[in-house]
Amino acid sequence: MTAAEKGKLEAYLKKTLSSELSVRTRANTKGSLEVYKGEEFVGVIFADVEDGEKSFMFSVAILKEDL
């Protein structure tokens, strides 16, 4: 993903969910970004292009021991 997309996604997540969230690039991966709350990993954002339209999916894993 581009740096501009990364910035827009981070701003959206901060506005919508929490100002403590940050978006980071992933090593060796161009089609996804990692989301953190402070230093704690929260989830991954994946880019999807279908019929020429780009969208993003935010995937959060919730571990049983965290409940």
CHARMM-style PDB file with segment names, atoms N, HN, CA, C and O in Angstrom:
ATOM      1  N   MET     1       0.845  -1.178   0.000  1.00  0.00      PROA
ATOM      2  CA  MET     1       0.000   0.000   0.000  1.00  0.00      PROA
ATOM      3  C   MET     1       0.886   1.236   0.000  1.00  0.00      PROA
ATOM      4  O   MET     1       2.047   1.187   0.406  1.00  0.00      PROA
ATOM      5  N   THR     2       0.326   2.327  -0.456  1.00  0.00      PROA
ATOM      6  HN  THR     2      -0.617   2.366  -0.785  1.00  0.00      PROA
ATOM      7  CA  THR     2       1.102   3.557  -0.528  1.00  0.00      PROA
ATOM      8  C   THR     2       1.161   4.250   0.835  1.00  0.00      PROA
ATOM      9  O   THR     2       0.361   3.963   1.726  1.00  0.00      PROA
ATOM     10  N   ALA     3       2.114   5.158   0.980  1.00  0.00      PROA
ATOM     11  HN  ALA     3       2.764   5.391   0.257  1.00  0.00      PROA
ATOM     12  CA  ALA     3       2.229   5.934   2.216  1.00  0.00      PROA
ATOM     13  C   ALA     3       0.980   6.794   2.424  1.00  0.00      PROA
ATOM     14  O   ALA     3       0.547   6.993   3.559  1.00  0.00      PROA
ATOM     15  N   ALA     4       0.407   7.298   1.345  1.00  0.00      PROA
ATOM     16  HN  ALA     4       0.759   7.137   0.423  1.00  0.00      PROA
ATOM     17  CA  ALA     4      -0.817   8.105   1.447  1.00  0.00      PROA
ATOM     18  C   ALA     4      -1.985   7.268   1.962  1.00  0.00      PROA
ATOM     19  O   ALA     4      -2.748   7.725   2.813  1.00  0.00      PROA
ATOM     20  N   GLU     5      -2.129   6.046   1.451  1.00  0.00      PROA
ATOM     21  HN  GLU     5      -1.509   5.675   0.759  1.00  0.00      PROA
ATOM     22  CA  GLU     5      -3.196   5.147   1.925  1.00  0.00      PROA
ATOM     23  C   GLU     5      -2.976   4.811   3.395  1.00  0.00      PROA
ATOM     24  O   GLU     5      -3.930   4.787   4.174  1.00  0.00      PROA
ATOM     25  N   LYS     6      -1.738   4.555   3.778  1.00  0.00      PROA
ATOM     26  HN  LYS     6      -0.964   4.575   3.146  1.00  0.00      PROA
ATOM     27  CA  LYS     6      -1.412   4.246   5.178  1.00  0.00      PROA
ATOM     28  C   LYS     6      -1.847   5.398   6.076  1.00  0.00      PROA
ATOM     29  O   LYS     6      -2.476   5.174   7.110  1.00  0.00      PROA
ATOM     30  N   GLY     7      -1.518   6.626   5.691  1.00  0.00      PROA
ATOM     31  HN  GLY     7      -1.007   6.808   4.851  1.00  0.00      PROA
ATOM     32  CA  GLY     7      -1.899   7.794   6.478  1.00  0.00      PROA
ATOM     33  C   GLY     7      -3.401   7.975   6.584  1.00  0.00      PROA
ATOM     34  O   GLY     7      -3.914   8.295   7.657  1.00  0.00      PROA
ATOM     35  N   LYS     8      -4.105   7.775   5.493  1.00  0.00      PROA
ATOM     36  HN  LYS     8      -3.689   7.515   4.622  1.00  0.00      PROA
ATOM     37  CA  LYS     8      -5.564   7.907   5.499  1.00  0.00      PROA
ATOM     38  C   LYS     8      -6.218   6.833   6.360  1.00  0.00      PROA
ATOM     39  O   LYS     8      -7.165   7.113   7.095  1.00  0.00      PROA
ATOM     40  N   LEU     9      -5.711   5.603   6.269  1.00  0.00      PROA
ATOM     41  HN  LEU     9      -4.942   5.376   5.672  1.00  0.00      PROA
ATOM     42  CA  LEU     9      -6.264   4.515   7.078  1.00  0.00      PROA
ATOM     43  C   LEU     9      -6.020   4.768   8.563  1.00  0.00      PROA
ATOM     44  O   LEU     9      -6.916   4.553   9.379  1.00  0.00      PROA
ATOM     45  N   GLU    10      -4.829   5.218   8.922  1.00  0.00      PROA
ATOM     46  HN  GLU    10      -4.101   5.393   8.259  1.00  0.00      PROA
ATOM     47  CA  GLU    10      -4.524   5.507  10.322  1.00  0.00      PROA
ATOM     48  C   GLU    10      -5.425   6.624  10.848  1.00  0.00      PROA
ATOM     49  O   GLU    10      -5.955   6.516  11.954  1.00  0.00      PROA
ATOM     50  N   ALA    11      -5.602   7.681  10.082  1.00  0.00      PROA
ATOM     51  HN  ALA    11      -5.172   7.769   9.183  1.00  0.00      PROA
ATOM     52  CA  ALA    11      -6.472   8.787  10.497  1.00  0.00      PROA
ATOM     53  C   ALA    11      -7.910   8.303  10.689  1.00  0.00      PROA
ATOM     54  O   ALA    11      -8.574   8.699  11.648  1.00  0.00      PROA
ATOM     55  N   TYR    12      -8.392   7.455   9.787  1.00  0.00      PROA
ATOM     56  HN  TYR    12      -7.853   7.134   9.008  1.00  0.00      PROA
ATOM     57  CA  TYR    12      -9.751   6.922   9.889  1.00  0.00      PROA
ATOM     58  C   TYR    12      -9.917   6.080  11.157  1.00  0.00      PROA
ATOM     59  O   TYR    12     -10.899   6.233  11.884  1.00  0.00      PROA
ATOM     60  N   LEU    13      -8.949   5.184  11.420  1.00  0.00      PROA
ATOM     61  HN  LEU    13      -8.152   5.059  10.829  1.00  0.00      PROA
ATOM     62  CA  LEU    13      -9.044   4.330  12.606  1.00  0.00      PROA
ATOM     63  C   LEU    13      -8.978   5.151  13.887  1.00  0.00      PROA
ATOM     64  O   LEU    13      -9.713   4.872  14.835  1.00  0.00      PROA
ATOM     65  N   LYS    14      -8.116   6.151  13.929  1.00  0.00      PROA
ATOM     66  HN  LYS    14      -7.519   6.377  13.159  1.00  0.00      PROA
ATOM     67  CA  LYS    14      -8.009   6.999  15.120  1.00  0.00      PROA
ATOM     68  C   LYS    14      -9.308   7.756  15.362  1.00  0.00      PROA
ATOM     69  O   LYS    14      -9.760   7.866  16.501  1.00  0.00      PROA
ATOM     70  N   LYS    15      -9.913   8.279  14.294  1.00  0.00      PROA
ATOM     71  HN  LYS    15      -9.546   8.190  13.368  1.00  0.00      PROA
ATOM     72  CA  LYS    15     -11.159   9.042  14.414  1.00  0.00      PROA
ATOM     73  C   LYS    15     -12.317   8.130  14.809  1.00  0.00      PROA
ATOM     74  O   LYS    15     -13.161   8.508  15.621  1.00  0.00      PROA
ATOM     75  N   THR    16     -12.355   6.938  14.238  1.00  0.00      PROA
ATOM     76  HN  THR    16     -11.670   6.630  13.579  1.00  0.00      PROA
ATOM     77  CA  THR    16     -13.492   6.043  14.417  1.00  0.00      PROA
ATOM     78  C   THR    16     -13.395   5.177  15.674  1.00  0.00      PROA
ATOM     79  O   THR    16     -14.390   4.999  16.376  1.00  0.00      PROA
ATOM     80  N   LEU    17     -12.215   4.639  15.963  1.00  0.00      PROA
ATOM     81  HN  LEU    17     -11.407   4.784  15.393  1.00  0.00      PROA
ATOM     82  CA  LEU    17     -12.082   3.662  17.042  1.00  0.00      PROA
ATOM     83  C   LEU    17     -11.320   4.178  18.259  1.00  0.00      PROA
ATOM     84  O   LEU    17     -11.844   4.138  19.372  1.00  0.00      PROA
ATOM     85  N   SER    18     -10.096   4.660  18.067  1.00  0.00      PROA
ATOM     86  HN  SER    18      -9.671   4.693  17.163  1.00  0.00      PROA
ATOM     87  CA  SER    18      -9.277   5.083  19.201  1.00  0.00      PROA
ATOM     88  C   SER    18      -8.090   5.895  18.723  1.00  0.00      PROA
ATOM     89  O   SER    18      -7.433   5.541  17.743  1.00  0.00      PROA
ATOM     90  N   SER    19      -7.820   6.986  19.421  1.00  0.00      PROA
ATOM     91  HN  SER    19      -8.353   7.274  20.217  1.00  0.00      PROA
ATOM     92  CA  SER    19      -6.676   7.814  19.052  1.00  0.00      PROA
ATOM     93  C   SER    19      -5.353   7.130  19.370  1.00  0.00      PROA
ATOM     94  O   SER    19      -4.299   7.592  18.933  1.00  0.00      PROA
ATOM     95  N   GLU    20      -5.394   6.041  20.122  1.00  0.00      PROA
ATOM     96  HN  GLU    20      -6.250   5.666  20.477  1.00  0.00      PROA
ATOM     97  CA  GLU    20      -4.173   5.319  20.491  1.00  0.00      PROA
ATOM     98  C   GLU    20      -3.716   4.339  19.414  1.00  0.00      PROA
ATOM     99  O   GLU    20      -2.642   3.751  19.544  1.00  0.00      PROA
ATOM    100  N   LEU    21      -4.498   4.147  18.361  1.00  0.00      PROA
ATOM    101  HN  LEU    21      -5.370   4.625  18.255  1.00  0.00      PROA
ATOM    102  CA  LEU    21      -4.131   3.192  17.317  1.00  0.00      PROA
ATOM    103  C   LEU    21      -3.097   3.782  16.371  1.00  0.00      PROA
ATOM    104  O   LEU    21      -3.131   4.970  16.051  1.00  0.00      PROA
ATOM    105  N   SER    22      -2.174   2.927  15.928  1.00  0.00      PROA
ATOM    106  HN  SER    22      -2.147   1.962  16.188  1.00  0.00      PROA
ATOM    107  CA  SER    22      -1.206   3.331  14.909  1.00  0.00      PROA
ATOM    108  C   SER    22      -1.142   2.245  13.848  1.00  0.00      PROA
ATOM    109  O   SER    22      -1.411   1.075  14.118  1.00  0.00      PROA
ATOM    110  N   VAL    23      -0.785   2.649  12.644  1.00  0.00      PROA
ATOM    111  HN  VAL    23      -0.567   3.600  12.424  1.00  0.00      PROA
ATOM    112  CA  VAL    23      -0.688   1.731  11.511  1.00  0.00      PROA
ATOM    113  C   VAL    23       0.768   1.662  11.092  1.00  0.00      PROA
ATOM    114  O   VAL    23       1.417   2.691  10.902  1.00  0.00      PROA
ATOM    115  N   ARG    24       1.285   0.439  10.945  1.00  0.00      PROA
ATOM    116  HN  ARG    24       0.759  -0.397  11.099  1.00  0.00      PROA
ATOM    117  CA  ARG    24       2.690   0.234  10.595  1.00  0.00      PROA
ATOM    118  C   ARG    24       2.805  -0.665   9.371  1.00  0.00      PROA
ATOM    119  O   ARG    24       1.975  -1.545   9.142  1.00  0.00      PROA
ATOM    120  N   THR    25       3.844  -0.423   8.599  1.00  0.00      PROA
ATOM    121  HN  THR    25       4.518   0.293   8.785  1.00  0.00      PROA
ATOM    122  CA  THR    25       4.103  -1.284   7.450  1.00  0.00      PROA
ATOM    123  C   THR    25       4.582  -2.644   7.939  1.00  0.00      PROA
ATOM    124  O   THR    25       5.142  -2.761   9.029  1.00  0.00      PROA
ATOM    125  N   ARG    26       4.359  -3.663   7.126  1.00  0.00      PROA
ATOM    126  HN  ARG    26       3.904  -3.568   6.241  1.00  0.00      PROA
ATOM    127  CA  ARG    26       4.795  -5.021   7.444  1.00  0.00      PROA
ATOM    128  C   ARG    26       6.046  -5.333   6.636  1.00  0.00      PROA
ATOM    129  O   ARG    26       6.149  -4.957   5.468  1.00  0.00      PROA
ATOM    130  N   ALA    27       6.980  -6.011   7.252  1.00  0.00      PROA
ATOM    131  HN  ALA    27       6.897  -6.316   8.201  1.00  0.00      PROA
ATOM    132  CA  ALA    27       8.213  -6.398   6.565  1.00  0.00      PROA
ATOM    133  C   ALA    27       7.894  -7.364   5.431  1.00  0.00      PROA
ATOM    134  O   ALA    27       7.145  -8.323   5.618  1.00  0.00      PROA
ATOM    135  N   ASN    28       8.457  -7.114   4.271  1.00  0.00      PROA
ATOM    136  HN  ASN    28       9.065  -6.335   4.119  1.00  0.00      PROA
ATOM    137  CA  ASN    28       8.344  -7.994   3.100  1.00  0.00      PROA
ATOM    138  C   ASN    28       6.923  -8.182   2.581  1.00  0.00      PROA
ATOM    139  O   ASN    28       6.667  -9.134   1.845  1.00  0.00      PROA
ATOM    140  N   THR    29       5.991  -7.300   2.943  1.00  0.00      PROA
ATOM    141  HN  THR    29       6.199  -6.526   3.541  1.00  0.00      PROA
ATOM    142  CA  THR    29       4.608  -7.428   2.484  1.00  0.00      PROA
ATOM    143  C   THR    29       4.096  -6.065   2.037  1.00  0.00      PROA
ATOM    144  O   THR    29       4.143  -5.103   2.803  1.00  0.00      PROA
ATOM    145  N   LYS    30       3.608  -5.977   0.806  1.00  0.00      PROA
ATOM    146  HN  LYS    30       3.569  -6.759   0.184  1.00  0.00      PROA
ATOM    147  CA  LYS    30       3.132  -4.699   0.277  1.00  0.00      PROA
ATOM    148  C   LYS    30       1.618  -4.560   0.327  1.00  0.00      PROA
ATOM    149  O   LYS    30       1.113  -3.440   0.256  1.00  0.00      PROA
ATOM    150  N   GLY    31       0.878  -5.655   0.445  1.00  0.00      PROA
ATOM    151  HN  GLY    31       1.289  -6.565   0.503  1.00  0.00      PROA
ATOM    152  CA  GLY    31      -0.575  -5.610   0.361  1.00  0.00      PROA
ATOM    153  C   GLY    31      -1.296  -5.540   1.683  1.00  0.00      PROA
ATOM    154  O   GLY    31      -2.518  -5.682   1.729  1.00  0.00      PROA
ATOM    155  N   SER    32      -0.549  -5.318   2.784  1.00  0.00      PROA
ATOM    156  HN  SER    32       0.444  -5.202   2.747  1.00  0.00      PROA
ATOM    157  CA  SER    32      -1.211  -5.252   4.080  1.00  0.00      PROA
ATOM    158  C   SER    32      -0.402  -4.390   5.048  1.00  0.00      PROA
ATOM    159  O   SER    32       0.780  -4.121   4.837  1.00  0.00      PROA
ATOM    160  N   LEU    33      -1.078  -3.968   6.110  1.00  0.00      PROA
ATOM    161  HN  LEU    33      -2.039  -4.186   6.281  1.00  0.00      PROA
ATOM    162  CA  LEU    33      -0.477  -3.148   7.161  1.00  0.00      PROA
ATOM    163  C   LEU    33      -0.861  -3.731   8.512  1.00  0.00      PROA
ATOM    164  O   LEU    33      -1.878  -4.415   8.623  1.00  0.00      PROA
ATOM    165  N   GLU    34      -0.053  -3.466   9.549  1.00  0.00      PROA
ATOM    166  HN  GLU    34       0.774  -2.910   9.459  1.00  0.00      PROA
ATOM    167  CA  GLU    34      -0.358  -3.923  10.905  1.00  0.00      PROA
ATOM    168  C   GLU    34      -0.929  -2.769  11.718  1.00  0.00      PROA
ATOM    169  O   GLU    34      -0.533  -1.618  11.537  1.00  0.00      PROA
ATOM    170  N   VAL    35      -1.868  -3.084  12.621  1.00  0.00      PROA
ATOM    171  HN  VAL    35      -2.190  -4.019  12.768  1.00  0.00      PROA
ATOM    172  CA  VAL    35      -2.478  -2.084  13.492  1.00  0.00      PROA
ATOM    173  C   VAL    35      -2.076  -2.391  14.929  1.00  0.00      PROA
ATOM    174  O   VAL    35      -2.144  -3.538  15.371  1.00  0.00      PROA
ATOM    175  N   TYR    36      -1.655  -1.355  15.653  1.00  0.00      PROA
ATOM    176  HN  TYR    36      -1.600  -0.424  15.293  1.00  0.00      PROA
ATOM    177  CA  TYR    36      -1.218  -1.488  17.041  1.00  0.00      PROA
ATOM    178  C   TYR    36      -1.953  -0.490  17.920  1.00  0.00      PROA
ATOM    179  O   TYR    36      -2.332   0.594  17.476  1.00  0.00      PROA
ATOM    180  N   LYS    37      -2.150  -0.878  19.182  1.00  0.00      PROA
ATOM    181  HN  LYS    37      -1.842  -1.758  19.543  1.00  0.00      PROA
ATOM    182  CA  LYS    37      -2.600   0.047  20.222  1.00  0.00      PROA
ATOM    183  C   LYS    37      -1.433   0.152  21.177  1.00  0.00      PROA
ATOM    184  O   LYS    37      -1.179  -0.763  21.960  1.00  0.00      PROA
ATOM    185  N   GLY    38      -0.727   1.255  21.117  1.00  0.00      PROA
ATOM    186  HN  GLY    38      -0.933   1.999  20.481  1.00  0.00      PROA
ATOM    187  CA  GLY    38       0.547   1.355  21.825  1.00  0.00      PROA
ATOM    188  C   GLY    38       1.518   0.389  21.178  1.00  0.00      PROA
ATOM    189  O   GLY    38       1.770   0.474  19.976  1.00  0.00      PROA
ATOM    190  N   GLU    39       2.065  -0.528  21.957  1.00  0.00      PROA
ATOM    191  HN  GLU    39       1.861  -0.597  22.934  1.00  0.00      PROA
ATOM    192  CA  GLU    39       2.972  -1.545  21.423  1.00  0.00      PROA
ATOM    193  C   GLU    39       2.289  -2.899  21.237  1.00  0.00      PROA
ATOM    194  O   GLU    39       2.926  -3.865  20.817  1.00  0.00      PROA
ATOM    195  N   GLU    40       0.983  -2.971  21.551  1.00  0.00      PROA
ATOM    196  HN  GLU    40       0.466  -2.186  21.892  1.00  0.00      PROA
ATOM    197  CA  GLU    40       0.257  -4.239  21.431  1.00  0.00      PROA
ATOM    198  C   GLU    40      -0.343  -4.398  20.035  1.00  0.00      PROA
ATOM    199  O   GLU    40      -1.073  -3.528  19.560  1.00  0.00      PROA
ATOM    200  N   PHE    41      -0.028  -5.512  19.389  1.00  0.00      PROA
ATOM    201  HN  PHE    41       0.565  -6.218  19.775  1.00  0.00      PROA
ATOM    202  CA  PHE    41      -0.568  -5.825  18.072  1.00  0.00      PROA
ATOM    203  C   PHE    41      -2.064  -6.064  18.184  1.00  0.00      PROA
ATOM    204  O   PHE    41      -2.516  -6.807  19.056  1.00  0.00      PROA
ATOM    205  N   VAL    42      -2.841  -5.430  17.293  1.00  0.00      PROA
ATOM    206  HN  VAL    42      -2.475  -4.826  16.585  1.00  0.00      PROA
ATOM    207  CA  VAL    42      -4.296  -5.559  17.315  1.00  0.00      PROA
ATOM    208  C   VAL    42      -4.816  -6.343  16.120  1.00  0.00      PROA
ATOM    209  O   VAL    42      -5.681  -7.206  16.277  1.00  0.00      PROA
ATOM    210  N   GLY    43      -4.298  -6.055  14.917  1.00  0.00      PROA
ATOM    211  HN  GLY    43      -3.595  -5.354  14.790  1.00  0.00      PROA
ATOM    212  CA  GLY    43      -4.816  -6.724  13.729  1.00  0.00      PROA
ATOM    213  C   GLY    43      -4.087  -6.304  12.471  1.00  0.00      PROA
ATOM    214  O   GLY    43      -3.049  -5.643  12.519  1.00  0.00      PROA
ATOM    215  N   VAL    44      -4.659  -6.705  11.336  1.00  0.00      PROA
ATOM    216  HN  VAL    44      -5.502  -7.241  11.297  1.00  0.00      PROA
ATOM    217  CA  VAL    44      -4.043  -6.465  10.034  1.00  0.00      PROA
ATOM    218  C   VAL    44      -5.075  -5.833   9.100  1.00  0.00      PROA
ATOM    219  O   VAL    44      -6.247  -6.207   9.116  1.00  0.00      PROA
ATOM    220  N   ILE    45      -4.635  -4.885   8.297  1.00  0.00      PROA
ATOM    221  HN  ILE    45      -3.682  -4.582   8.284  1.00  0.00      PROA
ATOM    222  CA  ILE    45      -5.463  -4.296   7.245  1.00  0.00      PROA
ATOM    223  C   ILE    45      -4.988  -4.868   5.920  1.00  0.00      PROA
ATOM    224  O   ILE    45      -3.805  -4.792   5.590  1.00  0.00      PROA
ATOM    225  N   PHE    46      -5.911  -5.438   5.163  1.00  0.00      PROA
ATOM    226  HN  PHE    46      -6.873  -5.500   5.431  1.00  0.00      PROA
ATOM    227  CA  PHE    46      -5.607  -5.999   3.848  1.00  0.00      PROA
ATOM    228  C   PHE    46      -6.255  -5.132   2.776  1.00  0.00      PROA
ATOM    229  O   PHE    46      -7.371  -4.644   2.955  1.00  0.00      PROA
ATOM    230  N   ALA    47      -5.556  -4.943   1.665  1.00  0.00      PROA
ATOM    231  HN  ALA    47      -4.649  -5.340   1.519  1.00  0.00      PROA
ATOM    232  CA  ALA    47      -6.120  -4.234   0.512  1.00  0.00      PROA
ATOM    233  C   ALA    47      -6.735  -5.262  -0.423  1.00  0.00      PROA
ATOM    234  O   ALA    47      -6.212  -6.364  -0.589  1.00  0.00      PROA
ATOM    235  N   ASP    48      -7.861  -4.881  -1.035  1.00  0.00      PROA
ATOM    236  HN  ASP    48      -8.285  -3.985  -0.899  1.00  0.00      PROA
ATOM    237  CA  ASP    48      -8.541  -5.761  -1.980  1.00  0.00      PROA
ATOM    238  C   ASP    48      -8.963  -4.939  -3.193  1.00  0.00      PROA
ATOM    239  O   ASP    48      -9.621  -3.908  -3.057  1.00  0.00      PROA
ATOM    240  N   VAL    49      -8.582  -5.399  -4.366  1.00  0.00      PROA
ATOM    241  HN  VAL    49      -8.047  -6.237  -4.476  1.00  0.00      PROA
ATOM    242  CA  VAL    49      -8.981  -4.722  -5.601  1.00  0.00      PROA
ATOM    243  C   VAL    49      -9.872  -5.671  -6.387  1.00  0.00      PROA
ATOM    244  O   VAL    49      -9.453  -6.761  -6.774  1.00  0.00      PROA
ATOM    245  N   GLU    50     -11.112  -5.238  -6.617  1.00  0.00      PROA
ATOM    246  HN  GLU    50     -11.453  -4.352  -6.302  1.00  0.00      PROA
ATOM    247  CA  GLU    50     -12.064  -6.054  -7.365  1.00  0.00      PROA
ATOM    248  C   GLU    50     -12.803  -5.154  -8.345  1.00  0.00      PROA
ATOM    249  O   GLU    50     -13.328  -4.108  -7.964  1.00  0.00      PROA
ATOM    250  N   ASP    51     -12.841  -5.556  -9.586  1.00  0.00      PROA
ATOM    251  HN  ASP    51     -12.415  -6.405  -9.896  1.00  0.00      PROA
ATOM    252  CA  ASP    51     -13.497  -4.779 -10.645  1.00  0.00      PROA
ATOM    253  C   ASP    51     -12.965  -3.347 -10.706  1.00  0.00      PROA
ATOM    254  O   ASP    51     -13.711  -2.407 -10.983  1.00  0.00      PROA
ATOM    255  N   GLY    52     -11.664  -3.195 -10.443  1.00  0.00      PROA
ATOM    256  HN  GLY    52     -11.058  -3.958 -10.218  1.00  0.00      PROA
ATOM    257  CA  GLY    52     -11.033  -1.887 -10.519  1.00  0.00      PROA
ATOM    258  C   GLY    52     -11.254  -0.986  -9.319  1.00  0.00      PROA
ATOM    259  O   GLY    52     -10.772   0.146  -9.306  1.00  0.00      PROA
ATOM    260  N   GLU    53     -11.977  -1.465  -8.302  1.00  0.00      PROA
ATOM    261  HN  GLU    53     -12.368  -2.386  -8.312  1.00  0.00      PROA
ATOM    262  CA  GLU    53     -12.228  -0.674  -7.104  1.00  0.00      PROA
ATOM    263  C   GLU    53     -11.429  -1.234  -5.942  1.00  0.00      PROA
ATOM    264  O   GLU    53     -11.400  -2.445  -5.723  1.00  0.00      PROA
ATOM    265  N   LYS    54     -10.781  -0.349  -5.199  1.00  0.00      PROA
ATOM    266  HN  LYS    54     -10.804   0.635  -5.377  1.00  0.00      PROA
ATOM    267  CA  LYS    54      -9.957  -0.759  -4.063  1.00  0.00      PROA
ATOM    268  C   LYS    54     -10.726  -0.555  -2.769  1.00  0.00      PROA
ATOM    269  O   LYS    54     -11.354   0.484  -2.562  1.00  0.00      PROA
ATOM    270  N   SER    55     -10.670  -1.554  -1.904  1.00  0.00      PROA
ATOM    271  HN  SER    55     -10.160  -2.398  -2.072  1.00  0.00      PROA
ATOM    272  CA  SER    55     -11.272  -1.449  -0.577  1.00  0.00      PROA
ATOM    273  C   SER    55     -10.286  -2.046   0.420  1.00  0.00      PROA
ATOM    274  O   SER    55      -9.280  -2.642   0.034  1.00  0.00      PROA
ATOM    275  N   PHE    56     -10.584  -1.880   1.700  1.00  0.00      PROA
ATOM    276  HN  PHE    56     -11.401  -1.396   2.013  1.00  0.00      PROA
ATOM    277  CA  PHE    56      -9.687  -2.351   2.746  1.00  0.00      PROA
ATOM    278  C   PHE    56     -10.478  -3.148   3.771  1.00  0.00      PROA
ATOM    279  O   PHE    56     -11.621  -2.811   4.078  1.00  0.00      PROA
ATOM    280  N   MET    57      -9.874  -4.200   4.298  1.00  0.00      PROA
ATOM    281  HN  MET    57      -8.946  -4.474   4.048  1.00  0.00      PROA
ATOM    282  CA  MET    57     -10.506  -5.033   5.307  1.00  0.00      PROA
ATOM    283  C   MET    57      -9.604  -5.056   6.538  1.00  0.00      PROA
ATOM    284  O   MET    57      -8.408  -5.329   6.432  1.00  0.00      PROA
ATOM    285  N   PHE    58     -10.179  -4.769   7.708  1.00  0.00      PROA
ATOM    286  HN  PHE    58     -11.150  -4.546   7.794  1.00  0.00      PROA
ATOM    287  CA  PHE    58      -9.452  -4.766   8.975  1.00  0.00      PROA
ATOM    288  C   PHE    58      -9.802  -6.053   9.706  1.00  0.00      PROA
ATOM    289  O   PHE    58     -10.955  -6.261  10.086  1.00  0.00      PROA
ATOM    290  N   SER    59      -8.816  -6.910   9.904  1.00  0.00      PROA
ATOM    291  HN  SER    59      -7.880  -6.741   9.597  1.00  0.00      PROA
ATOM    292  CA  SER    59      -9.015  -8.208  10.545  1.00  0.00      PROA
ATOM    293  C   SER    59      -8.390  -8.189  11.941  1.00  0.00      PROA
ATOM    294  O   SER    59      -7.202  -7.912  12.104  1.00  0.00      PROA
ATOM    295  N   VAL    60      -9.227  -8.494  12.951  1.00  0.00      PROA
ATOM    296  HN  VAL    60     -10.192  -8.719  12.819  1.00  0.00      PROA
ATOM    297  CA  VAL    60      -8.776  -8.505  14.341  1.00  0.00      PROA
ATOM    298  C   VAL    60      -8.909  -9.919  14.891  1.00  0.00      PROA
ATOM    299  O   VAL    60      -9.980 -10.522  14.821  1.00  0.00      PROA
ATOM    300  N   ALA    61      -7.822 -10.439  15.436  1.00  0.00      PROA
ATOM    301  HN  ALA    61      -6.952  -9.949  15.493  1.00  0.00      PROA
ATOM    302  CA  ALA    61      -7.855 -11.753  16.086  1.00  0.00      PROA
ATOM    303  C   ALA    61      -8.055 -11.543  17.586  1.00  0.00      PROA
ATOM    304  O   ALA    61      -7.330 -10.770  18.212  1.00  0.00      PROA
ATOM    305  N   ILE    62      -9.038 -12.231  18.155  1.00  0.00      PROA
ATOM    306  HN  ILE    62      -9.627 -12.858  17.646  1.00  0.00      PROA
ATOM    307  CA  ILE    62      -9.296 -12.130  19.591  1.00  0.00      PROA
ATOM    308  C   ILE    62      -8.985 -13.485  20.208  1.00  0.00      PROA
ATOM    309  O   ILE    62      -9.664 -14.477  19.947  1.00  0.00      PROA
ATOM    310  N   LEU    63      -7.949 -13.504  21.028  1.00  0.00      PROA
ATOM    311  HN  LEU    63      -7.397 -12.698  21.240  1.00  0.00      PROA
ATOM    312  CA  LEU    63      -7.533 -14.750  21.666  1.00  0.00      PROA
ATOM    313  C   LEU    63      -8.414 -15.050  22.871  1.00  0.00      PROA
ATOM    314  O   LEU    63      -8.836 -14.135  23.579  1.00  0.00      PROA
ATOM    315  N   LYS    64      -8.690 -16.314  23.102  1.00  0.00      PROA
ATOM    316  HN  LYS    64      -8.347 -17.057  22.527  1.00  0.00      PROA
ATOM    317  CA  LYS    64      -9.553 -16.728  24.209  1.00  0.00      PROA
ATOM    318  C   LYS    64      -9.025 -16.202  25.540  1.00  0.00      PROA
ATOM    319  O   LYS    64      -9.803 -15.768  26.389  1.00  0.00      PROA
ATOM    320  N   GLU    65      -7.701 -16.240  25.725  1.00  0.00      PROA
ATOM    321  HN  GLU    65      -7.069 -16.593  25.035  1.00  0.00      PROA
ATOM    322  CA  GLU    65      -7.124 -15.803  27.003  1.00  0.00      PROA
ATOM    323  C   GLU    65      -7.229 -14.289  27.216  1.00  0.00      PROA
ATOM    324  O   GLU    65      -7.015 -13.804  28.327  1.00  0.00      PROA
ATOM    325  N   ASP    66      -7.555 -13.548  26.165  1.00  0.00      PROA
ATOM    326  HN  ASP    66      -7.730 -13.942  25.263  1.00  0.00      PROA
ATOM    327  CA  ASP    66      -7.743 -12.107  26.303  1.00  0.00      PROA
ATOM    328  C   ASP    66      -9.166 -11.742  26.727  1.00  0.00      PROA
ATOM    329  O   ASP    66      -9.424 -10.593  27.085  1.00  0.00      PROA
ATOM    330  N   LEU    67     -10.087 -12.699  26.694  1.00  0.00      PROA
ATOM    331  HN  LEU    67      -9.878 -13.633  26.404  1.00  0.00      PROA
ATOM    332  CA  LEU    67     -11.484 -12.414  27.055  1.00  0.00      PROA
ATOM    333  C   LEU    67     -11.697 -12.462  28.550  1.00  0.00      PROA
ATOM    334  OT1 LEU    67     -12.813 -12.246  29.022  1.00  0.00      PROA
TER     335      LEU     67
END
